[in-house]
Amino acid sequence: MGGVLGKGESPKKVWAPETKLEAKMVEAMQRRESHGSSVKSFNTVILKFPKIDESLRKCKAIFEQFDEDSNEAIDQEELKKCFTKLEISFTEEEINDLFEACDINDDLGMKFSEFIVLLCLVYLLKDEPKALHAKSRIGMPNLEATFETLVDTFVFLDQNKDGYVSKNEMVAAINETTSGERSSGRIAMKRFEEMDWDKNGMVNFKEFLFAFTRWIGIDDIEDDENE
């Protein structure tokens, strides 16, 4: 996600978003980053994994409600109905862009973990001045508190506030958590590789979310049901 402009290993690399949706994600994240993060260490986030997991699993009922044909996937038409029901005012082009971005298997249907990522992206993209004073952005206050934790975690990791997490930033975050442990560098690299699935050296919020759902075991729900 995103391309490099310029050559060499200069710290002044500029990352150009590859799609309009990615550009909107980066812009919204940078706007959020101007407020700072309440996360003090990656370890505090790890301790919240069980609570985040529990909150996200409650989304399953919402997912099943909009999966009208009960095929364990939400197609584009079902997603449009979902947006209408939740009173999310996105254009058809924006909905299609979100669907395409989150349907990572290109099978024209979003699985549960992909649906969670999409809702969290909607939460981020609704972070507009006119929406900031609203009590709820997407009509699910409890879930939005969890989404805010995920946004807050990304803000913590993105130390230079450019809307992306670099390998060095991930290493720095993990090193702060596990200071004095020789394995901290390997842990950081493993976590980063799990996020950077297009292997371009930078992680955007969508990539981070997909990795996070795997870390806390959301994918396990689908595996269990398919056995």
MIKEMI-963938 format. One line per field, with one value per residue (C-alpha): residue number from 1; residue in three letters; chain; x, y, z. Coordinates in pm, 1 decimal. Layout:
REM MIKEMI-963938
k	c(NUM / ...)
r	c(Ala / ...)
c	c(A / ...)
c1	c(X / ...)
c2	c(Y / ...)
c3	c(Z / ...)
END
This chain:
REM MIKEMI-963938
k	c(1 / 2 / 3 / 4 / 5 / 6 / 7 / 8 / 9 / 10 / 11 / 12 / 13 / 14 / 15 / 16 / 17 / 18 / 19 / 20 / 21 / 22 / 23 / 24 / 25 / 26 / 27 / 28 / 29 / 30 / 31 / 32 / 33 / 34 / 35 / 36 / 37 / 38 / 39 / 40 / 41 / 42 / 43 / 44 / 45 / 46 / 47 / 48 / 49 / 50 / 51 / 52 / 53 / 54 / 55 / 56 / 57 / 58 / 59 / 60 / 61 / 62 / 63 / 64 / 65 / 66 / 67 / 68 / 69 / 70 / 71 / 72 / 73 / 74 / 75 / 76 / 77 / 78 / 79 / 80 / 81 / 82 / 83 / 84 / 85 / 86 / 87 / 88 / 89 / 90 / 91 / 92 / 93 / 94 / 95 / 96 / 97 / 98 / 99 / 100 / 101 / 102 / 103 / 104 / 105 / 106 / 107 / 108 / 109 / 110 / 111 / 112 / 113 / 114 / 115 / 116 / 117 / 118 / 119 / 120 / 121 / 122 / 123 / 124 / 125 / 126 / 127 / 128 / 129 / 130 / 131 / 132 / 133 / 134 / 135 / 136 / 137 / 138 / 139 / 140 / 141 / 142 / 143 / 144 / 145 / 146 / 147 / 148 / 149 / 150 / 151 / 152 / 153 / 154 / 155 / 156 / 157 / 158 / 159 / 160 / 161 / 162 / 163 / 164 / 165 / 166 / 167 / 168 / 169 / 170 / 171 / 172 / 173 / 174 / 175 / 176 / 177 / 178 / 179 / 180 / 181 / 182 / 183 / 184 / 185 / 186 / 187 / 188 / 189 / 190 / 191 / 192 / 193 / 194 / 195 / 196 / 197 / 198 / 199 / 200 / 201 / 202 / 203 / 204 / 205 / 206 / 207 / 208 / 209 / 210 / 211 / 212 / 213 / 214 / 215 / 216 / 217 / 218 / 219 / 220 / 221 / 222 / 223 / 224 / 225 / 226 / 227)
r	c(Met / Gly / Gly / Val / Leu / Gly / Lys / Gly / Glu / Ser / Pro / Lys / Lys / Val / Trp / Ala / Pro / Glu / Thr / Lys / Leu / Glu / Ala / Lys / Met / Val / Glu / Ala / Met / Gln / Arg / Arg / Glu / Ser / His / Gly / Ser / Ser / Val / Lys / Ser / Phe / Asn / Thr / Val / Ile / Leu / Lys / Phe / Pro / Lys / Ile / Asp / Glu / Ser / Leu / Arg / Lys / Cys / Lys / Ala / Ile / Phe / Glu / Gln / Phe / Asp / Glu / Asp / Ser / Asn / Glu / Ala / Ile / Asp / Gln / Glu / Glu / Leu / Lys / Lys / Cys / Phe / Thr / Lys / Leu / Glu / Ile / Ser / Phe / Thr / Glu / Glu / Glu / Ile / Asn / Asp / Leu / Phe / Glu / Ala / Cys / Asp / Ile / Asn / Asp / Asp / Leu / Gly / Met / Lys / Phe / Ser / Glu / Phe / Ile / Val / Leu / Leu / Cys / Leu / Val / Tyr / Leu / Leu / Lys / Asp / Glu / Pro / Lys / Ala / Leu / His / Ala / Lys / Ser / Arg / Ile / Gly / Met / Pro / Asn / Leu / Glu / Ala / Thr / Phe / Glu / Thr / Leu / Val / Asp / Thr / Phe / Val / Phe / Leu / Asp / Gln / Asn / Lys / Asp / Gly / Tyr / Val / Ser / Lys / Asn / Glu / Met / Val / Ala / Ala / Ile / Asn / Glu / Thr / Thr / Ser / Gly / Glu / Arg / Ser / Ser / Gly / Arg / Ile / Ala / Met / Lys / Arg / Phe / Glu / Glu / Met / Asp / Trp / Asp / Lys / Asn / Gly / Met / Val / Asn / Phe / Lys / Glu / Phe / Leu / Phe / Ala / Phe / Thr / Arg / Trp / Ile / Gly / Ile / Asp / Asp / Ile / Glu / Asp / Asp / Glu / Asn / Glu)
c	c(A / A / A / A / A / A / A / A / A / A / A / A / A / A / A / A / A / A / A / A / A / A / A / A / A / A / A / A / A / A / A / A / A / A / A / A / A / A / A / A / A / A / A / A / A / A / A / A / A / A / A / A / A / A / A / A / A / A / A / A / A / A / A / A / A / A / A / A / A / A / A / A / A / A / A / A / A / A / A / A / A / A / A / A / A / A / A / A / A / A / A / A / A / A / A / A / A / A / A / A / A / A / A / A / A / A / A / A / A / A / A / A / A / A / A / A / A / A / A / A / A / A / A / A / A / A / A / A / A / A / A / A / A / A / A / A / A / A / A / A / A / A / A / A / A / A / A / A / A / A / A / A / A / A / A / A / A / A / A / A / A / A / A / A / A / A / A / A / A / A / A / A / A / A / A / A / A / A / A / A / A / A / A / A / A / A / A / A / A / A / A / A / A / A / A / A / A / A / A / A / A / A / A / A / A / A / A / A / A / A / A / A / A / A / A / A / A / A / A / A / A / A / A / A / A / A / A)
c1	c(0.0 / 157.9 / 464.4 / 802.8 / 907.4 / 1282.2 / 1580.1 / 1810.0 / 1746.5 / 1685.3 / 1454.6 / 1277.6 / 1090.7 / 749.7 / 481.1 / 219.6 / -111.5 / -197.2 / -575.4 / -824.2 / -938.9 / -584.2 / -534.6 / -852.1 / -733.5 / -396.0 / -555.0 / -804.8 / -530.1 / -305.2 / -597.0 / -650.0 / -276.3 / -274.6 / -463.4 / -197.5 / -240.0 / -326.7 / -135.3 / 195.2 / 334.9 / 248.2 / 228.1 / -75.1 / -249.9 / -156.0 / -316.0 / -638.3 / -648.3 / -912.7 / -1144.8 / -1100.9 / -1160.2 / -1483.4 / -1608.3 / -1536.5 / -1695.5 / -2021.3 / -2016.6 / -2107.0 / -2477.1 / -2457.1 / -2272.9 / -2535.3 / -2815.2 / -2684.3 / -2574.1 / -2923.3 / -2850.5 / -2660.9 / -2359.0 / -2106.6 / -2016.6 / -2154.1 / -2173.8 / -2185.7 / -2565.4 / -2589.4 / -2323.0 / -2517.9 / -2825.0 / -2604.7 / -2485.0 / -2842.3 / -2957.6 / -2666.7 / -2729.1 / -2373.1 / -2388.0 / -2116.2 / -2144.2 / -2183.3 / -1825.5 / -1694.7 / -1886.2 / -1752.3 / -1396.2 / -1428.1 / -1569.1 / -1288.0 / -1024.3 / -1156.9 / -1244.1 / -883.1 / -957.9 / -1131.1 / -1417.9 / -1689.9 / -1788.7 / -1659.5 / -1594.4 / -1650.1 / -1292.3 / -1302.2 / -1634.1 / -1480.4 / -1191.7 / -1439.5 / -1644.0 / -1329.9 / -1222.9 / -1567.9 / -1521.3 / -1188.2 / -1319.2 / -1618.1 / -1371.6 / -1473.7 / -1519.0 / -1897.1 / -1896.6 / -1666.8 / -1944.2 / -2182.2 / -2232.2 / -2196.9 / -2046.3 / -2192.9 / -2467.1 / -2269.9 / -2117.9 / -1975.7 / -1806.9 / -1679.7 / -1491.6 / -1304.0 / -1238.6 / -1098.6 / -855.3 / -735.6 / -697.7 / -516.8 / -276.0 / -190.2 / -135.0 / 105.9 / 300.8 / 315.6 / 564.9 / 636.7 / 262.1 / 273.1 / -20.2 / 198.1 / 391.3 / 748.6 / 970.3 / 1181.3 / 872.6 / 750.8 / 1093.9 / 1104.1 / 756.7 / 837.9 / 1180.2 / 1016.1 / 788.5 / 1057.3 / 1363.9 / 1664.7 / 1539.1 / 1748.3 / 1441.0 / 1261.1 / 1404.1 / 1286.9 / 942.5 / 913.7 / 1020.6 / 772.0 / 487.8 / 584.3 / 604.6 / 258.0 / 126.6 / 321.7 / 158.9 / 248.7 / 612.1 / 672.3 / 819.4 / 528.2 / 197.8 / -124.9 / -422.1 / -602.4 / -301.5 / -265.0 / -630.7 / -607.9 / -300.9 / -473.0 / -776.6 / -536.1 / -341.6 / -651.4 / -794.1 / -1096.8 / -1012.7 / -1051.2 / -1428.1 / -1450.1 / -1214.9 / -1419.4 / -1744.3 / -1603.1 / -1482.3)
c2	c(0.0 / 321.8 / 386.6 / 537.8 / 861.0 / 917.9 / 686.3 / 556.6 / 508.2 / 872.0 / 930.8 / 1186.4 / 921.5 / 1036.7 / 772.3 / 824.9 / 643.9 / 410.1 / 451.1 / 723.7 / 519.2 / 485.5 / 860.9 / 921.4 / 672.5 / 846.3 / 1191.0 / 1082.4 / 911.8 / 1217.8 / 1430.4 / 1190.2 / 1180.6 / 1555.0 / 1476.3 / 1231.2 / 886.2 / 766.8 / 440.2 / 443.5 / 104.3 / -182.2 / -404.8 / -213.0 / -296.9 / -666.0 / -672.1 / -546.3 / -826.6 / -1035.2 / -735.8 / -628.0 / -985.3 / -1007.2 / -676.3 / -762.2 / -1106.2 / -933.1 / -799.0 / -1149.0 / -1080.1 / -765.7 / -959.1 / -1235.2 / -979.3 / -836.8 / -1170.5 / -1219.0 / -1539.1 / -1689.9 / -1787.3 / -1655.9 / -1363.7 / -1016.6 / -917.1 / -562.7 / -539.4 / -663.7 / -410.8 / -123.7 / -227.4 / -243.8 / 113.0 / 232.5 / 58.5 / 203.4 / 546.8 / 563.6 / 823.3 / 710.4 / 737.2 / 421.7 / 467.9 / 491.5 / 177.4 / -11.3 / 106.9 / -12.7 / -346.4 / -399.9 / -302.4 / -536.7 / -832.7 / -948.4 / -1290.1 / -1126.5 / -1371.8 / -1102.9 / -1164.4 / -1028.8 / -1279.1 / -1180.2 / -1059.3 / -852.5 / -699.0 / -591.8 / -424.1 / -243.1 / -113.1 / 13.9 / 191.8 / 351.4 / 464.9 / 628.1 / 788.4 / 935.0 / 1131.1 / 1460.8 / 1796.8 / 1775.4 / 1420.9 / 1481.8 / 1616.9 / 1333.5 / 1078.8 / 795.4 / 781.9 / 453.2 / 383.9 / 135.6 / 325.2 / 18.6 / -109.5 / 236.6 / 246.6 / -64.6 / 87.4 / 396.1 / 170.1 / 31.0 / 379.4 / 490.4 / 196.4 / 286.0 / 649.5 / 527.8 / 315.9 / 588.5 / 808.5 / 1046.1 / 1092.0 / 1034.7 / 791.8 / 480.9 / 256.6 / 181.7 / -109.2 / 122.5 / 256.7 / -96.4 / -196.8 / 115.4 / 42.1 / -321.6 / -232.6 / 9.3 / -273.2 / -540.0 / -335.6 / -546.7 / -858.8 / -979.9 / -1127.7 / -791.8 / -717.2 / -1053.4 / -1004.6 / -661.4 / -791.7 / -1079.6 / -845.6 / -606.4 / -882.0 / -998.7 / -648.7 / -566.4 / -820.9 / -640.0 / -632.4 / -268.1 / -170.3 / 47.5 / -42.3 / 151.0 / 130.6 / -133.9 / -368.6 / -310.6 / -403.5 / -728.6 / -828.9 / -731.1 / -952.7 / -1245.1 / -1159.5 / -1173.7 / -1478.3 / -1339.9 / -1562.9 / -1861.1 / -1802.6 / -1873.5 / -2171.8 / -2324.8 / -2283.3 / -2435.2 / -2753.6)
c3	c(0.0 / -112.1 / -325.0 / -256.3 / -419.7 / -433.6 / -404.2 / -133.5 / 235.1 / 318.0 / 614.7 / 396.9 / 198.9 / 84.4 / 52.9 / -214.9 / -157.3 / -444.6 / -427.8 / -340.5 / -43.1 / 89.6 / 49.2 / 253.9 / 520.1 / 550.7 / 565.1 / 833.1 / 1034.4 / 1019.2 / 1137.1 / 1427.4 / 1503.7 / 1566.2 / 1891.3 / 2013.0 / 2167.9 / 2516.3 / 2453.8 / 2642.1 / 2538.6 / 2305.7 / 2611.6 / 2740.7 / 2412.7 / 2438.8 / 2783.9 / 2623.8 / 2363.7 / 2552.2 / 2595.1 / 2233.0 / 2118.7 / 2319.7 / 2182.2 / 1820.2 / 1848.0 / 1942.7 / 1585.7 / 1470.0 / 1531.6 / 1316.7 / 1047.3 / 1045.2 / 1033.0 / 706.0 / 559.6 / 418.7 / 226.7 / 524.6 / 314.6 / 573.2 / 348.0 / 277.8 / -88.0 / -225.7 / -230.8 / 128.2 / 226.8 / 72.0 / 272.5 / 582.9 / 527.9 / 478.6 / 797.7 / 1000.3 / 842.4 / 705.9 / 429.3 / 188.4 / -189.7 / -397.8 / -522.6 / -164.9 / -63.4 / -364.9 / -288.1 / 72.6 / -37.8 / -288.3 / -31.2 / 239.1 / 18.0 / 29.8 / -124.3 / -423.4 / -386.3 / -404.0 / -46.2 / 283.3 / 559.6 / 923.3 / 988.1 / 666.9 / 776.7 / 1109.9 / 927.1 / 702.5 / 997.0 / 1167.7 / 848.2 / 832.2 / 1192.3 / 1100.2 / 781.4 / 967.0 / 1183.3 / 1030.6 / 1208.3 / 1172.2 / 1314.1 / 1608.8 / 1828.6 / 1750.3 / 2027.5 / 1778.5 / 1430.6 / 1309.0 / 1561.5 / 1773.6 / 2070.7 / 2250.0 / 1938.0 / 1852.3 / 2184.1 / 2070.5 / 1728.3 / 1902.5 / 2091.6 / 1757.9 / 1610.0 / 1926.3 / 1895.4 / 1536.5 / 1638.6 / 1908.4 / 1657.5 / 1391.8 / 1572.8 / 1282.7 / 1219.8 / 842.6 / 837.4 / 797.7 / 1037.3 / 928.8 / 1031.0 / 1248.7 / 1425.9 / 1503.3 / 1634.2 / 1853.8 / 1996.2 / 2078.7 / 2220.7 / 2463.6 / 2578.3 / 2610.6 / 2701.5 / 2787.4 / 2610.2 / 2317.5 / 2152.5 / 2126.6 / 1781.8 / 1645.5 / 1801.4 / 1640.2 / 1299.5 / 1317.5 / 1411.8 / 1133.1 / 871.7 / 976.2 / 907.4 / 591.7 / 362.2 / 39.1 / 159.9 / 68.1 / 405.1 / 518.7 / 686.1 / 648.5 / 885.8 / 681.9 / 686.7 / 1060.8 / 1118.9 / 924.5 / 1125.5 / 1451.2 / 1383.9 / 1339.0 / 1656.1 / 1874.2 / 1695.6 / 1511.3 / 1213.9 / 1448.5 / 1456.7 / 1084.5 / 1107.5 / 1389.8 / 1198.4 / 879.8 / 1049.3)
END
